[in-house]
């Protein structure tokens, strides 16, 4: 069974540019946020961006752990 810290091989040529997917996703998320909150994310908005990001990162780690466990399951 492959483990999370096993080294990965060098990448080979792929099929699609990840950058295109990420940029499109970022724009989509900004629009979702605008619809939900009535504005795009702005500075000095009364929230602690570091805490928001930290909480999101914790969620991300949990989702990544789930995906690794289910893939190797």
Buried (B, 14 or more C-beta within 10 A) or exposed (E): EEEEEEEEEEEEEEEEEEEEEEEEEEEEEEEEEEEEEEEEEEEEEEEEEEEEEEEEEEEEEEEEEEEEEEEEE
